[in-house]
Amino acid sequence: MIHAIRGTYDVLPSEIGIWHALEDRLRQTFHRYGFEEIRTPIFEATDLFVRSVGEETDIVSKEMYTFTDKDETKSLTLRPEGTAPVVRAYIEHQLQNEARLVKLYYIAPMFRRERPQKGRYRQHMQAGAEVLSSTDNPGIEAEVLEMLTDFLNGIGIPDLEVNINSVGDRECRPAYIQSLKTAVVARAERLCEDCRRRGERNPLRVFDCKVPSCQPVIAELPTITEHLCQGCREHFGRFKSYLAARGIQFQVNPRLVRGIDYYTRTTFEITSGRLGSQNTVAGGGRYDGLSEDLDGPPTKGFGFGMGLERLILSIPNTARIIPDYTPEYFVAPLGDEAFNRATLLARKLRSAGKRVYLDFDARSLKSQMRLADKLQAKSVIIIGEEELKSGTLLVRNMSTKEQRTIREEEL
């Protein structure tokens, strides 16, 4: 037997309801805040992610699914994250010419070759949003956080905590990175091999380390807070004041740098206590300069990504938001002539927007009633010999067990 590949999964009909509910609510939320959907290819030129996400990040160095096209001239990668493809499309299609905030969202599969665990898969669904513009007004960040917290609270996720930080910009971060590199090198013998390598090549990535023995050493490293330039301090201060004005509670985490190189200034994560140690529900940040790094026009950017699998795990009562897909009517014909009438009736009901199940197996009435009960049908319409003679329908309410005979136009 051939099985699904490790780190992937099937969503069965009995499980699809929560996915539809989340995706519908996400789209409603995005549209209320003025975002428009964008769809990009599932694979891109590998160089797009190397230049944007960063060569020393775990994503690029360990987790990407990369392959050579058949002509053996181009390296391609299944997208591991959503921001870089959106910015690539923004540049390619010259969306900056629309002279407004470009607000885009996506709900799409991503691919990372990481160790599969609960809520973390090698193919996973991610929802994300990006704001691209000429302004770095921190009100943009605050509005996006408002949108996210409204959505997460609306679907009932408990114990939410918003963690924020500023990672500086291209003016003040170089001095901090040099200070951080000195501190990492001084502690190299107490760090893992990955941390030592990162300390030399990209010290910020040391904060991505999950090795338990490295954590006490990482806790000793300097934070960027004291290295922020005046502009970054003012930007972060305004961001915090805008969050407070919206009633959004937050914690400042000076070691929150996220695992991607393109972030500047604001970074954030939203966690839920329901998820245990792997508790991040959503995360993102500002990425001013990413467009220029990809040969595009000067652009300010801010966005986030959110894994839907982890989102589902964090909802304590999924039944509350799952739409009802059970049949409103189960049509039970008894015999060939009754079946012909049943097909016409089912067509009329479906044209009227009703959910209808029509049985094709010529079962006995008892067997059809058992199936209707299993499908949780609201009502069963029985068409037998008597109903054919009288031009009526026998309708049984499956909840109250009440039966009544009616004419078709009364249905």
SVG drawing of the C-alpha trace seen along z (x, -y; Angstrom):
<svg xmlns="http://www.w3.org/2000/svg" viewBox="-54 -60 90 64">
<polyline fill="none" stroke="black" stroke-width="0.4" points="0.0,0.0 1.2,-3.5 0.9,-5.9 1.0,-9.7 4.5,-11.1 5.9,-11.7 5.1,-15.2 2.0,-15.4 -1.6,-14.5 -5.1,-14.1 -8.0,-16.2 -11.0,-13.9 -14.6,-14.9 -15.4,-14.5 -12.6,-17.0 -13.0,-19.6 -15.7,-21.7 -13.2,-23.5 -11.0,-24.3 -13.8,-25.9 -14.9,-27.8 -11.4,-29.2 -10.8,-30.1 -14.2,-31.8 -13.6,-33.8 -10.1,-34.7 -11.4,-36.1 -14.2,-38.0 -11.7,-39.5 -9.1,-40.4 -11.8,-42.0 -13.2,-44.1 -9.7,-45.6 -9.3,-46.3 -7.0,-43.4 -7.2,-41.7 -6.3,-38.1 -3.2,-37.2 -2.1,-33.7 1.5,-33.0 3.1,-29.8 4.0,-27.1 7.6,-27.0 9.9,-29.9 13.5,-30.5 15.7,-29.4 17.6,-32.6 14.4,-34.5 14.5,-32.8 18.3,-32.9 18.4,-36.7 15.3,-37.5 15.0,-35.0 18.8,-34.7 21.4,-32.1 22.2,-31.3 18.6,-30.9 17.3,-27.5 14.7,-27.8 17.3,-28.2 20.1,-26.1 18.1,-23.1 14.4,-23.2 13.8,-24.1 12.7,-21.6 15.0,-22.5 15.4,-20.8 16.8,-21.4 14.5,-21.9 14.7,-19.3 16.8,-21.6 19.3,-21.5 19.9,-25.3 17.6,-26.6 17.3,-25.8 13.7,-25.8 12.3,-25.7 8.8,-24.9 7.9,-28.1 8.7,-27.8 7.1,-31.1 4.7,-33.6 6.2,-37.1 9.1,-36.8 6.8,-35.5 4.3,-38.3 7.0,-41.0 8.4,-39.3 4.9,-39.6 4.5,-43.2 7.8,-44.1 7.1,-42.1 3.6,-43.5 4.5,-47.1 1.8,-47.2 3.5,-50.3 2.1,-52.4 -1.4,-52.2 -0.4,-55.1 -2.0,-53.7 -1.4,-51.1 -1.1,-47.7 -2.8,-45.3 -2.6,-41.7 -3.4,-38.4 -3.0,-34.7 -4.2,-31.3 -1.9,-28.7 0.3,-25.6 3.9,-26.1 6.7,-23.5 9.5,-23.0 11.6,-19.9 11.5,-20.1 10.9,-17.4 7.1,-16.6 5.3,-17.0 1.9,-17.9 0.7,-20.9 3.9,-21.1 4.0,-19.5 6.3,-19.5 3.4,-20.7 1.3,-23.1 -1.4,-25.6 -0.5,-29.2 -2.6,-32.4 -0.7,-35.7 -1.1,-39.4 1.3,-42.0 1.1,-45.8 3.4,-47.5 3.6,-51.2 5.8,-54.3 5.2,-54.9 6.6,-53.3 3.9,-54.7 3.7,-52.3 -0.1,-52.7 0.0,-50.1 1.6,-47.6 -1.0,-48.4 -3.9,-47.9 -2.6,-44.6 -2.2,-43.4 -5.7,-44.7 -7.0,-42.6 -5.2,-39.5 -6.3,-39.7 -9.9,-40.4 -9.8,-37.3 -8.1,-35.1 -10.4,-36.2 -13.4,-35.8 -12.7,-32.1 -12.2,-31.5 -8.5,-30.9 -7.7,-31.2 -4.6,-32.6 -3.4,-34.8 -0.2,-36.8 1.3,-39.4 5.1,-39.7 6.8,-42.5 10.3,-43.8 12.3,-46.1 15.3,-44.6 16.6,-48.0 17.3,-49.0 20.3,-49.2 21.6,-52.3 21.8,-50.9 21.8,-47.1 25.4,-46.8 26.9,-48.0 24.7,-45.7 25.6,-42.7 29.3,-43.4 28.7,-43.5 26.7,-40.3 29.4,-38.6 32.0,-39.5 29.8,-38.1 29.1,-34.9 32.8,-34.3 33.7,-34.8 31.3,-32.0 31.9,-29.8 33.1,-26.8 29.8,-26.6 27.7,-26.8 26.7,-24.1 28.4,-23.9 25.5,-25.7 25.7,-28.6 29.5,-28.9 29.1,-29.0 26.2,-31.5 28.2,-33.7 30.8,-34.2 28.5,-34.6 25.1,-35.9 25.0,-36.4 21.3,-37.2 20.5,-33.7 22.0,-32.4 18.7,-33.4 17.0,-30.8 18.8,-27.9 16.6,-25.4 19.4,-23.3 18.7,-23.2 22.3,-23.5 22.7,-26.7 19.8,-28.5 21.6,-29.7 24.4,-31.1 21.9,-32.8 20.3,-34.4 23.7,-36.1 24.0,-37.7 23.4,-41.5 20.0,-42.6 19.4,-45.2 17.4,-47.5 20.3,-49.6 21.7,-49.8 18.6,-51.2 19.0,-54.5 16.8,-57.5 14.6,-56.8 14.0,-53.2 13.3,-54.1 10.8,-56.7 9.1,-54.2 8.9,-51.5 7.5,-54.0 4.8,-55.1 4.0,-51.5 3.5,-50.7 1.3,-53.7 -0.9,-52.8 -1.3,-49.3 -2.2,-50.7 -4.8,-53.1 -6.5,-50.1 -6.6,-48.2 -4.1,-45.5 -2.1,-44.2 1.5,-43.2 4.9,-42.2 8.2,-43.5 10.6,-40.6 14.1,-42.0 15.2,-38.6 12.4,-38.2 14.2,-38.4 12.2,-35.9 14.0,-33.4 14.2,-35.4 16.8,-38.0 14.6,-40.5 12.9,-41.9 13.6,-45.5 12.3,-47.4 9.1,-45.8 8.8,-42.0 6.0,-40.2 4.6,-36.9 1.2,-35.9 1.2,-32.8 -1.5,-30.7 -1.0,-28.9 -3.1,-26.1 -0.3,-24.9 2.4,-24.1 6.1,-24.7 5.5,-25.1 3.0,-27.9 3.3,-30.4 0.1,-31.0 1.2,-33.9 4.3,-36.0 5.7,-38.6 7.2,-42.0 8.4,-45.0 10.6,-44.4 11.6,-47.9 14.2,-47.4 13.2,-43.9 11.8,-45.2 15.1,-46.9 17.1,-43.7 15.0,-42.0 15.7,-44.7 12.4,-46.5 11.4,-50.1 12.0,-51.6 9.1,-50.1 8.1,-49.8 6.6,-46.5 4.9,-44.8 3.2,-41.4 2.7,-38.2 2.1,-34.4 -0.1,-32.0 -0.1,-28.2 -3.7,-26.9 -2.9,-23.5 -1.6,-25.1 -4.6,-27.4 -7.0,-24.5 -5.1,-22.8 -5.5,-26.0 -9.3,-26.2 -11.0,-24.6 -14.4,-24.2 -14.2,-23.8 -17.9,-22.7 -18.9,-26.3 -17.7,-27.6 -18.0,-24.7 -20.7,-25.2 -23.5,-22.6 -23.0,-20.5 -25.4,-17.7 -28.3,-17.1 -31.4,-19.1 -33.3,-16.4 -32.7,-12.7 -34.9,-11.6 -35.8,-7.9 -37.5,-6.4 -39.0,-2.9 -38.9,-1.5 -37.9,-2.6 -40.9,-4.9 -40.4,-6.5 -36.7,-7.0 -37.6,-9.0 -39.8,-11.3 -37.2,-11.5 -34.5,-12.8 -36.8,-15.6 -37.6,-16.5 -34.0,-16.5 -33.2,-18.8 -35.9,-21.3 -34.7,-21.3 -31.1,-21.9 -32.1,-24.7 -33.7,-26.3 -30.4,-26.1 -31.1,-23.0 -28.6,-20.3 -30.1,-17.0 -28.9,-13.4 -30.5,-11.0 -30.0,-7.3 -29.0,-5.3 -28.8,-1.8 -32.4,-0.6 -32.3,0.2 -35.3,1.1 -36.9,-1.8 -35.4,-0.6 -31.9,-0.6 -32.4,-4.1 -33.7,-5.4 -30.5,-4.0 -28.4,-5.8 -30.3,-9.0 -29.7,-8.8 -26.0,-8.2 -25.7,-11.2 -27.6,-13.3 -30.2,-14.4 -32.8,-16.8 -35.7,-15.3 -36.4,-12.3 -38.8,-12.5 -40.3,-9.1 -41.7,-8.4 -43.5,-5.0 -46.4,-3.5 -49.0,-5.4 -47.2,-8.7 -47.0,-8.1 -50.7,-7.4 -51.8,-10.4 -49.1,-12.8 -48.0,-13.5 -44.8,-13.2 -44.3,-11.6 -41.9,-13.8 -40.3,-12.5 -38.6,-14.9 -35.5,-13.0 -35.3,-15.0 -38.9,-14.8 -39.8,-11.6 -43.0,-13.3 -44.3,-12.3 -46.8,-14.2 -48.1,-13.8 -47.9,-16.9 -48.2,-18.0 -44.9,-18.8 -45.7,-22.5 -46.0,-22.7 -42.4,-21.5"/>
</svg>
